């Protein structure tokens, strides 16, 4: 019996390897969009208002085009003082071409002067698995959706060079105020509690059941 083949909505081999590690012992054959023959530039417009909406959109889009089960994620940062922002605009917070440093500077400006209890935030990841519904259909079926959250607070200044995105300004809740940011954690330690790891472990159980 052949292994279940699942497309991951990414072209990054690094992201694919990371997801394999986070999913755990799942007997499925994960592949990138390039592996599945999806031509470069073919991608959906991510206009959902939530992480879940965008993940569902991507999973259905690529499942329809590949004819294979497709796993997609959307993730980002929610800050309570910003009403849940930057949210789905996490990567574009300071502009369409913003760098991580640009986004971090804008975030720190927005929270300037707030005490620690006014700087609470959380990383969120939603993973969605969609199955193709058959030839000629554009509405594949979502069969699993998992969510992972990592709570913490925004530091008053960036610290550390590890990780990416907002990691240098994000203090996980297990740290004391002014403790280490994710930018000062090892990748292994971060993966033990990260939002993506939590969502992936839950999705891993769903994939095991699907693979039979």
C-alpha positions as CSV (number, residue, x, y, z in Angstrom):
1,X,0.0,0.0,0.0
2,X,1.5,3.4,-1.1
3,X,1.9,6.2,1.5
4,X,-0.5,9.1,1.5
5,X,0.8,12.0,-0.5
6,X,0.1,15.5,1.0
7,X,1.0,18.8,-0.6
8,X,2.1,21.5,1.8
9,X,1.2,25.0,0.6
10,X,4.8,26.3,0.4
11,X,7.8,26.3,-2.0
12,X,10.3,26.3,0.9
13,X,12.2,23.1,1.6
14,X,13.2,24.6,4.9
15,X,9.6,25.1,5.9
16,X,8.8,21.6,4.7
17,X,11.6,20.1,6.9
18,X,10.4,22.1,9.9
19,X,6.8,20.9,9.5
20,X,8.0,17.3,9.2
21,X,9.8,17.6,12.5
22,X,6.8,19.4,14.2
23,X,4.2,16.9,13.0
24,X,6.0,14.0,14.6
25,X,5.9,10.3,13.5
26,X,3.4,10.7,10.7
27,X,3.6,8.1,7.8
28,X,2.8,10.5,4.9
29,X,4.8,11.8,2.0
30,X,4.9,15.6,2.3
31,X,5.8,17.6,-0.7
32,X,6.1,21.3,-1.7
33,X,4.1,23.0,-4.4
34,X,7.1,22.7,-6.7
35,X,7.2,19.0,-6.1
36,X,3.5,18.8,-7.0
37,X,4.1,20.6,-10.2
38,X,2.3,23.9,-9.3
39,X,3.7,26.5,-11.6
40,X,5.4,29.5,-10.0
41,X,3.2,32.6,-9.5
42,X,0.0,30.6,-9.2
43,X,-1.3,31.6,-5.8
44,X,-4.6,32.7,-4.2
45,X,-5.4,36.2,-3.0
46,X,-5.2,36.0,0.8
47,X,-8.1,38.4,1.6
48,X,-9.5,36.6,4.6
49,X,-10.1,38.5,7.9
50,X,-8.8,35.7,10.1
51,X,-5.9,33.3,10.1
52,X,-8.3,30.4,9.7
53,X,-10.0,32.0,6.7
54,X,-6.7,32.5,4.9
55,X,-5.5,28.9,5.7
56,X,-8.8,27.4,4.4
57,X,-8.5,29.5,1.2
58,X,-5.0,28.3,0.5
59,X,-5.7,24.7,1.3
60,X,-8.8,24.6,-1.0
61,X,-7.0,26.5,-3.8
62,X,-4.1,24.1,-4.0
63,X,-6.1,21.0,-3.4
64,X,-8.2,21.9,-6.4
65,X,-5.2,22.5,-8.6
66,X,-3.1,19.5,-7.5
67,X,-5.9,16.9,-7.0
68,X,-4.1,15.9,-3.8
69,X,-4.7,16.4,0.0
70,X,-3.3,19.8,0.8
71,X,-2.0,21.3,4.1
72,X,-1.9,25.1,4.5
73,X,-1.1,27.4,7.4
74,X,-1.6,31.0,8.3
75,X,0.0,32.5,11.3
76,X,0.9,35.8,13.0
77,X,0.9,38.0,16.0
78,X,-2.1,39.4,17.9
79,X,-1.6,42.2,20.4
80,X,-4.4,43.0,22.9
81,X,-3.6,46.8,23.0
82,X,-4.0,46.9,19.2
83,X,-7.4,45.2,19.2
84,X,-5.8,41.9,18.0
85,X,-3.5,43.6,15.4
86,X,-1.5,43.3,13.4
87,X,-3.3,39.9,12.9
88,X,-3.5,38.9,9.3
89,X,-1.3,41.9,8.4
90,X,1.5,40.6,10.6
91,X,4.0,40.4,7.7
92,X,2.8,43.7,6.2
93,X,2.3,45.7,9.4
94,X,4.7,48.5,8.4
95,X,3.9,48.3,4.6
96,X,3.8,45.8,1.8
97,X,7.6,45.6,1.5
98,X,8.3,45.9,5.2
99,X,11.2,44.0,6.7
100,X,11.1,42.3,10.1
101,X,13.0,45.2,11.6
102,X,10.5,47.7,10.1
103,X,7.6,45.8,11.6
104,X,9.2,45.6,15.0
105,X,10.0,49.3,15.1
106,X,6.4,50.2,14.3
107,X,5.1,47.8,16.9
108,X,7.3,49.2,19.6
109,X,6.3,52.8,18.7
110,X,2.6,51.8,18.9
111,X,3.1,50.4,22.4
112,X,5.5,53.0,23.7
113,X,4.9,53.8,27.4
114,X,2.6,50.9,28.1
115,X,3.4,48.9,31.2
116,X,3.9,45.1,31.0
117,X,0.3,44.2,31.7
118,X,-0.7,46.5,28.8
119,X,1.7,44.7,26.3
120,X,0.1,41.2,26.3
121,X,0.2,39.4,23.0
122,X,0.0,35.9,21.4
123,X,1.4,34.2,18.4
124,X,-1.3,32.2,16.6
125,X,-1.1,29.5,13.9
126,X,-3.9,27.8,12.1
127,X,-3.3,24.6,10.0
128,X,-6.0,23.4,7.6
129,X,-6.1,20.1,5.6
130,X,-8.3,20.0,2.5
131,X,-9.2,17.0,0.3
132,X,-9.9,17.4,-3.4
133,X,-13.5,16.8,-4.2
134,X,-13.0,15.3,-7.7
135,X,-12.2,16.5,-11.2
136,X,-13.4,19.9,-12.3
137,X,-14.4,21.1,-8.8
138,X,-13.1,24.3,-7.1
139,X,-14.5,23.5,-3.7
140,X,-12.4,20.9,-2.0
141,X,-13.5,19.8,1.4
142,X,-11.8,20.9,4.6
143,X,-11.4,17.8,6.8
144,X,-9.3,19.1,9.6
145,X,-8.4,22.5,11.2
146,X,-6.1,23.0,14.2
147,X,-5.0,26.0,16.1
148,X,-2.0,26.7,18.3
149,X,-1.4,29.7,20.5
150,X,1.7,30.9,22.4
151,X,0.9,33.7,24.9
152,X,3.4,36.3,26.1
153,X,4.0,40.0,26.0
154,X,5.9,42.6,23.8
155,X,9.3,43.7,25.2
156,X,10.2,47.3,25.4
157,X,13.2,46.8,23.0
158,X,14.4,44.0,20.8
159,X,16.8,41.4,22.2
160,X,18.5,38.4,20.6
161,X,19.1,37.5,17.0
162,X,17.6,34.0,16.8
163,X,14.3,33.3,15.1
164,X,12.6,35.7,12.7
165,X,9.6,38.1,12.5
166,X,8.7,39.4,15.9
167,X,10.8,36.9,17.9
168,X,13.3,39.6,19.2
169,X,10.4,41.5,20.8
170,X,8.2,38.6,22.0
171,X,8.6,37.5,25.6
172,X,6.8,34.1,26.1
173,X,4.6,34.0,29.2
174,X,6.9,31.4,30.8
175,X,9.5,34.1,31.1
176,X,9.4,36.9,33.8
177,X,8.9,40.5,32.7
178,X,12.1,41.6,31.0
179,X,13.1,38.0,30.6
180,X,14.4,36.4,27.5
181,X,12.6,37.0,24.2
182,X,12.2,34.3,21.6
183,X,15.1,35.9,19.9
184,X,17.2,34.6,22.8
185,X,15.8,31.1,22.8
186,X,17.2,28.1,20.9
187,X,15.1,26.8,18.1
188,X,14.6,23.5,20.0
189,X,13.3,25.2,23.1
190,X,11.0,27.5,21.0
191,X,9.6,24.5,19.1
192,X,8.6,22.9,22.3
193,X,6.0,25.6,23.1
194,X,5.5,27.5,19.9
195,X,2.1,28.2,18.3
196,X,3.1,26.3,15.1
197,X,4.3,23.3,17.1
198,X,1.0,23.1,19.0
199,X,-1.0,23.3,15.8
200,X,1.2,20.8,14.0
201,X,1.1,18.2,16.8
202,X,-2.7,18.4,16.7
203,X,-2.7,18.1,12.9
204,X,-0.3,15.2,13.1
205,X,-3.0,13.1,14.9
206,X,-5.5,13.9,12.2
207,X,-3.0,12.9,9.5
208,X,-2.3,9.6,11.2
209,X,-6.1,8.8,11.2
210,X,-6.3,9.8,7.5
211,X,-3.4,7.7,6.5
212,X,-5.0,4.7,8.2
